[in-house]
């Protein structure tokens, strides 16, 4: 370790390199939603990134059974143990106060991450082609057979900070034998730091999984040192990496709900409300657009009434359900919403969004706006709280308004419409009937299977 000790009372988040923990001289203070300092995060220089990535590339692999067992042990340590001096309860409180997510949401994410870690091997096997073997030694290769193999050895992740649950996905790369480097979001670095620490405690070497916090100038060095990478971000990130075939993009979800005229939306209001507001409305799988065949005004009124009843509470409160941000940031989001919502009818508008908590933080309250057509430009806007755009849809509008959706829930009795939606490449996942957009489970693809990106099938013929 190098550098000075953190300020008294602050959590020290070291980088986790190929030779263990590293305390950099360049450190960033991480604050909670009120602006109070909580931690110091080490930001590593470019030479440290390069050396760590080189060490990951040289690291010896380990048998699949060892990898799976170590991931399962890490799940227990992460979800129940004391890691770097923090109990799981202390970790969850810290994440809640820093990210602004309700503490009950963070607790649920802790359990979900543990479950997905324990099922990592199962999840990656769901992506394996039925016609491919695991190993070239399989007797089938004597007459020629496909073998499933990695596309590289080192995988890099530019992680998201909107929700801890995003860290349940990349450990699948470890299950497949990759060495992994994670550049954490400076918005919420606690989850990847705890998870990687747990993986190391469970048996993974320092040269197999690393945490590399950097500034923006050195972020690309993490990707350059890897064979393949996964990047989370908004439209600007998508634009930057869209032409790079070695980078898997995890951009905005823009998840949607469609209700046709042969169903009664009143029977599905609970599902619509939950899809918009579940986990504070911060996820890519939260519904941000609802399209209705017919007049959307009655649905808007009912949706606004239900969402307006949600309480405004600090994130660590057991009854909190809405996200919290520093007050200045919340006001900036409300101002942006007010500008972009021009031309729509506000049922819960930008003036209702900010609820000041009096400590420098503010709750982001729900917003409901009614657009006048299915192709209104607002329908592509995704914000980090329960903000939903409701618009009319008719069959003559076609499928264009439904594209660019990570999840589409369609509530209809028209099988031919479901056929067309399933065939539409711009819809990532299709839920039919009374299914909330946030529903997901281990073994089901999120934005395709991660293993589809990390693996390929090779023909092997041997004597």
C-alpha positions in Angstrom: 0.0 0.0 0.0 1.1 3.6 -0.6 -0.3 7.0 0.2 -1.7 8.5 3.4 -4.4 7.2 5.5 -8.0 8.4 4.9 -9.6 11.0 7.1 -10.7 9.6 10.5 -14.2 8.1 10.3 -14.2 7.7 6.5 -14.3 4.2 4.8 -11.2 3.5 2.9 -11.9 2.0 -0.5 -8.6 0.8 -1.8 -8.0 -0.3 -5.4 -7.8 -4.1 -5.6 -4.9 -4.9 -8.0 -2.9 -8.0 -9.0 -0.8 -7.7 -5.8 -3.5 -7.0 -3.4 -5.0 -3.8 -2.0 -3.5 -0.5 -3.2 -4.1 2.9 -1.6 -3.4 5.6 -4.2 -2.3 9.1 -3.5 -5.1 10.4 -5.8 -8.3 9.7 -3.9 -11.9 10.9 -4.4 -14.2 11.6 -1.5 -17.5 9.8 -1.8 -20.4 11.7 -0.2 -23.9 10.6 0.8 -27.1 12.3 -0.5 -26.8 15.1 2.1 -23.2 15.9 1.0 -21.5 14.4 4.0 -18.2 12.6 3.3 -18.5 8.8 3.7 -15.5 7.3 2.1 -12.3 7.9 0.1 -11.9 5.9 -3.1 -8.4 5.3 -4.5 -8.1 6.4 -8.2 -5.2 4.4 -9.8 -2.8 5.8 -12.4 -2.6 4.5 -15.9 0.6 2.5 -15.2 -1.2 0.7 -12.4 -4.0 -0.2 -14.8 -1.6 -1.5 -17.4 0.3 -3.6 -14.9 -2.8 -5.1 -13.5 -4.3 -6.0 -16.9 -1.0 -7.6 -17.9 -1.0 -9.7 -14.7 -4.6 -10.8 -15.4 -3.6 -11.9 -18.8 -0.7 -14.0 -17.5 -2.7 -15.6 -14.7 -3.2 -19.3 -14.9 -6.7 -20.6 -15.2 -8.4 -22.9 -12.7 -10.8 -25.9 -13.3 -14.4 -25.1 -13.7 -15.4 -26.9 -10.5 -13.1 -24.8 -8.5 -14.5 -21.6 -10.1 -18.1 -22.6 -9.4 -17.4 -23.5 -5.8 -15.5 -20.3 -5.2 -18.3 -18.2 -6.6 -20.8 -19.9 -4.4 -18.6 -19.3 -1.3 -18.3 -15.7 -2.3 -22.1 -15.4 -2.4 -22.3 -16.4 1.2 -19.5 -14.0 2.2 -21.0 -11.1 0.3 -24.5 -11.5 1.6 -23.9 -12.5 5.2 -20.3 -12.0 6.2 -18.1 -9.1 7.5 -16.1 -7.8 4.6 -13.3 -5.2 5.0 -14.7 -4.5 8.5 -18.3 -3.9 7.4 -21.2 -6.2 8.3 -23.8 -6.7 5.6 -26.2 -4.4 7.5 -23.5 -1.6 7.6 -22.8 -2.1 3.9 -26.5 -1.9 3.0 -26.9 1.3 5.1 -23.9 2.9 3.4 -25.1 2.0 -0.1 -28.5 3.4 0.7 -27.2 6.7 2.0 -24.8 7.2 -0.9 -26.9 6.0 -3.8 -30.2 7.3 -2.5 -31.9 3.9 -3.1 -34.3 2.8 -0.4 -32.6 0.5 2.1 -35.1 -2.2 1.4 -34.2 -2.1 -2.3 -30.5 -2.5 -1.4 -31.4 -5.5 0.9 -33.3 -7.1 -1.9 -30.3 -6.5 -4.3 -28.0 -8.2 -1.8 -30.1 -11.3 -1.7 -30.5 -11.3 -5.5 -26.8 -11.0 -6.1 -26.2 -13.9 -3.8 -28.8 -16.1 -5.6 -27.4 -15.2 -9.1 -23.8 -16.0 -8.0 -24.9 -19.4 -6.7 -26.6 -20.0 -10.1 -23.9 -18.5 -12.3 -22.9 -21.8 -13.8 -26.5 -22.7 -14.4 -27.1 -19.3 -16.1 -24.2 -19.6 -18.5 -25.1 -23.2 -19.4 -28.5 -21.9 -20.6 -26.6 -20.0 -23.3 -24.6 -23.0 -24.5 -25.6 -24.4 -27.9 -27.1 -27.8 -27.6 -24.8 -29.0 -30.4 -21.6 -27.9 -28.6 -19.5 -29.9 -26.2 -17.6 -28.4 -23.2 -14.3 -29.9 -23.9 -12.2 -31.1 -26.9 -11.7 -34.4 -25.1 -15.4 -35.3 -25.6 -15.6 -38.5 -27.6 -17.9 -36.8 -30.1 -15.0 -34.7 -31.4 -13.4 -37.9 -32.9 -15.9 -37.6 -35.7 -16.2 -33.9 -35.6 -18.2 -31.8 -33.2 -18.6 -28.2 -32.0 -16.8 -27.2 -28.8 -17.8 -24.1 -26.8 -14.9 -22.0 -26.0 -14.0 -18.5 -24.8 -13.4 -15.6 -27.2 -10.6 -14.3 -25.0 -9.0 -14.5 -21.6 -9.6 -11.0 -20.0 -12.9 -9.3 -19.6 -13.3 -5.6 -18.5 -16.4 -4.0 -17.0 -17.2 -0.3 -16.8 -19.8 -0.7 -14.1 -23.1 1.1 -13.4 -23.9 2.9 -10.2 -27.7 3.1 -10.5 -28.4 -0.2 -8.7 -26.3 -2.8 -6.9 -28.0 -5.6 -8.9 -26.0 -4.8 -12.0 -23.1 -6.5 -10.4 -24.9 -9.9 -10.4 -24.1 -10.3 -14.1 -20.4 -10.0 -14.7 -19.4 -12.8 -12.3 -20.7 -15.2 -15.0 -17.5 -14.3 -16.9 -15.5 -15.8 -13.9 -17.6 -18.9 -14.2 -16.5 -19.2 -17.8 -12.8 -18.9 -16.9 -12.2 -15.3 -17.8 -10.1 -13.0 -15.6 -12.1 -9.9 -14.8 -11.3 -6.2 -14.1 -14.1 -3.9 -12.9 -13.9 -0.2 -13.1 -16.5 0.9 -10.5 -18.8 3.8 -10.8 -17.7 6.5 -8.5 -21.4 7.0 -7.7 -21.6 3.7 -5.9 -18.3 1.8 -5.6 -19.2 -0.1 -2.4 -20.9 -3.1 -4.0 -18.1 -4.0 -6.5 -15.5 -3.5 -3.8 -17.4 -5.8 -1.4 -18.1 -8.4 -4.1 -14.5 -8.6 -5.4 -13.2 -8.7 -1.8 -15.6 -11.6 -1.2 -14.5 -13.4 -4.4 -10.9 -13.1 -3.3 -11.6 -14.4 0.2 -13.5 -17.3 -1.4 -10.4 -18.4 -3.3 -10.0 -16.3 -6.5 -6.5 -14.9 -6.9 -5.6 -11.2 -6.9 -4.6 -11.8 -10.5 -8.0 -13.2 -11.4 -10.4 -10.5 -10.4 -9.5 -6.8 -9.9 -11.1 -3.5 -9.0 -9.6 -0.6 -10.9 -11.1 2.8 -9.9 -9.9 5.5 -12.4 -10.7 9.0 -13.5 -12.4 9.4 -16.9 -9.1 10.0 -18.7 -7.8 6.5 -17.8 -11.0 4.6 -18.1 -10.4 3.4 -21.6 -7.1 1.8 -20.5 -9.1 -0.8 -18.6 -10.9 -1.7 -21.8 -7.8 -1.6 -24.0 -6.1 -4.1 -21.7 -8.9 -6.7 -22.1 -10.0 -8.9 -24.9 -13.7 -8.0 -24.4 -15.5 -5.5 -22.4 -19.0 -4.5 -21.1 -19.9 -0.8 -20.7 -22.9 0.7 -18.9 -24.1 4.2 -19.7 -26.4 6.6 -21.5 -26.8 7.7 -25.1 -23.3 9.3 -25.1 -21.7 6.0 -24.1 -23.7 4.1 -26.6 -22.5 6.5 -29.3 -18.9 6.2 -28.2 -18.6 2.4 -28.4 -21.4 1.5 -30.9 -18.9 0.6 -33.6 -16.6 -1.5 -31.4 -17.4 -5.2 -31.7 -15.3 -6.0 -28.6 -17.6 -4.0 -26.3 -21.0 -5.1 -25.1 -23.2 -2.1 -24.5 -25.6 -1.9 -21.6 -27.4 1.4 -22.4 -30.8 2.9 -21.5 -33.6 0.3 -21.1 -36.6 2.4 -22.3 -38.9 -0.4 -21.2 -42.5 -0.1 -22.2 -46.0 -1.4 -21.7 -48.6 -1.8 -24.4 -52.3 -2.3 -23.7 -54.7 -3.0 -26.6 -58.4 -2.2 -26.7 -59.5 -5.8 -26.1 -58.2 -5.6 -22.5 -59.3 -3.5 -19.5 -56.4 -1.5 -18.2 -58.1 -1.2 -14.8 -57.5 -4.9 -14.2 -53.8 -4.4 -14.7 -53.2 -1.1 -12.8 -51.2 -2.8 -10.1 -48.8 -4.2 -12.6 -48.4 -0.9 -14.4 -47.8 1.0 -11.1 -45.2 -1.6 -10.0 -43.5 -1.6 -13.4 -43.0 2.2 -13.1 -42.1 2.5 -9.4 -40.5 -0.9 -8.4 -37.0 -0.4 -6.8 -37.5 3.4 -6.9 -37.9 3.5 -10.7 -34.1 3.5 -11.1 -33.6 0.4 -13.2 -33.4 -0.1 -17.0 -36.3 -2.6 -16.6 -38.6 0.0 -15.1 -41.4 1.1 -17.5 -40.9 4.6 -18.8 -43.6 4.5 -21.5 -47.1 3.2 -21.4 -49.0 3.0 -24.8 -52.7 2.6 -24.7 -55.1 1.8 -27.6 -57.7 4.4 -27.0 -57.9 7.5 -24.7 -54.9 7.5 -22.3 -56.4 10.1 -20.0 -58.3 7.8 -17.6 -55.2 5.6 -17.2 -53.0 8.8 -16.6 -55.4 9.9 -13.9 -55.4 6.6 -12.1 -51.7 6.2 -12.4 -51.0 9.7 -11.1 -53.3 9.1 -8.1 -51.5 5.9 -7.1 -48.0 7.3 -7.6 -48.8 10.5 -5.8 -49.6 8.5 -2.6 -46.0 7.2 -2.3 -44.2 8.7 0.7 -41.2 11.0 0.7 -38.7 9.6 3.2 -34.9 9.4 3.7 -33.5 6.4 1.9 -32.5 4.5 5.1 -36.1 4.7 6.4 -37.7 1.2 6.3 -40.8 2.6 4.6 -38.9 4.5 1.9 -39.8 3.5 -1.7 -38.5 6.5 -3.7 -34.9 7.5 -4.7 -33.1 10.4 -3.0 -30.4 12.6 -4.5 -28.5 15.7 -3.4 -31.1 18.6 -3.5 -29.2 20.4 -6.2 -29.1 17.4 -8.4 -32.8 16.7 -7.9 -33.7 20.2 -8.9 -31.5 19.9 -12.0 -33.4 16.7 -13.0 -36.7 18.5 -12.4 -35.6 21.4 -14.5 -34.5 19.1 -17.3 -37.9 17.3 -17.1 -39.8 20.6 -17.3 -37.9 21.5 -20.5 -38.3 18.2 -22.2 -42.0 17.7 -21.2 -43.1 20.8 -23.1 -46.1 20.0 -25.2 -47.3 17.2 -23.0 -50.0 17.2 -20.4 -48.6 16.9 -16.8 -50.7 14.8 -14.4 -47.7 14.8 -12.1 -45.2 17.3 -13.5 -41.8 18.7 -12.9 -43.2 21.1 -10.2 -44.2 18.0 -8.1 -40.9 16.1 -8.5 -38.6 17.5 -5.8 -39.5 16.9 -2.1 -36.7 18.6 0.0 -35.8 16.6 3.1 -34.1 19.5 4.9 -30.6 18.0 5.1 -29.3 18.9 1.7 -31.0 15.9 0.0 -34.4 15.6 -1.7 -36.7 12.8 -2.8 -37.4 12.4 -6.5 -41.1 12.0 -6.6 -43.0 10.4 -9.5 -44.0 12.2 -12.7 -46.7 11.2 -15.1 -47.1 13.0 -18.5 -49.5 12.4 -21.3 -48.3 12.7 -24.9 -50.6 13.2 -27.8 -49.1 10.6 -30.2 -47.3 7.3 -30.1 -44.1 8.8 -31.8 -43.8 11.8 -29.4 -40.1 12.4 -28.8 -40.5 12.4 -25.0 -41.2 8.6 -25.1 -37.5 8.0 -25.4 -36.6 9.8 -22.2 -35.5 7.7 -19.3 -34.8 9.4 -15.9 -33.5 7.9 -12.6 -36.9 7.9 -10.8 -40.5 6.9 -11.5 -41.1 9.1 -14.6 -43.5 7.7 -17.1 -44.9 8.9 -20.4 -48.4 7.8 -21.5 -49.5 8.0 -25.1 -52.2 6.7 -27.4 -51.4 3.8 -29.8 -53.3 2.5 -32.7 -52.5 -0.5 -35.0 -51.8 1.9 -37.9 -48.9 3.3 -35.7 -47.2 0.0 -36.2 -44.3 -1.3 -34.2 -42.0 1.7 -34.6 -43.1 3.3 -31.2 -42.3 -0.1 -29.5 -38.8 -0.4 -30.7 -35.7 0.4 -28.7 -37.1 -1.4 -25.6 -35.2 -3.7 -23.3 -38.5 -5.1 -22.1 -42.0 -4.7 -23.6 -44.9 -6.0 -21.6 -47.9 -6.4 -24.0 -51.3 -7.0 -22.5 -53.5 -8.2 -25.3 -55.5 -11.1 -26.7 -54.2 -10.7 -30.2 -51.8 -13.5 -30.9 -50.8 -12.1 -34.3 -49.6 -9.0 -32.6 -47.5 -11.1 -30.2 -46.0 -12.9 -33.2 -45.0 -9.6 -34.8 -43.6 -8.2 -31.5 -41.5 -11.3 -30.9 -40.0 -11.1 -34.4 -39.1 -7.4 -33.9 -35.3 -7.0 -33.4 -35.7 -3.7 -31.6 -37.5 -5.4 -28.6 -35.1 -7.1 -26.2 -37.5 -9.1 -24.1 -41.2 -9.7 -24.5 -43.6 -10.3 -21.6 -47.1 -11.3 -22.6 -50.0 -10.6 -20.2 -50.0 -9.3 -16.7 -46.2 -9.4 -16.2 -44.3 -6.5 -14.7 -41.4 -5.2 -16.8 -38.8 -5.7 -14.0 -39.4 -9.5 -13.7 -36.2 -11.5 -14.3 -34.7 -14.7 -13.0 -31.4 -16.5 -13.1 -31.0 -18.5 -16.4 -33.1 -15.9 -18.4 -31.3 -13.5 -20.7 -31.3 -9.8 -19.6 -30.1 -8.2 -22.8 -29.2 -11.5 -24.4 -27.1 -14.0 -22.5 -23.7 -12.5 -21.5 -22.2 -15.9 -22.5 -23.4 -15.3 -26.1 -21.0 -12.5 -26.2 -18.1 -14.1 -24.3 -18.2 -17.5 -26.0 -18.1 -19.1 -29.5 -18.4 -22.6 -31.0 -15.4 -24.1 -32.8 -15.4 -27.2 -34.8 -13.0 -29.8 -33.5 -12.1 -33.0 -35.5 -9.4 -35.2 -34.0 -7.9 -38.6 -34.7 
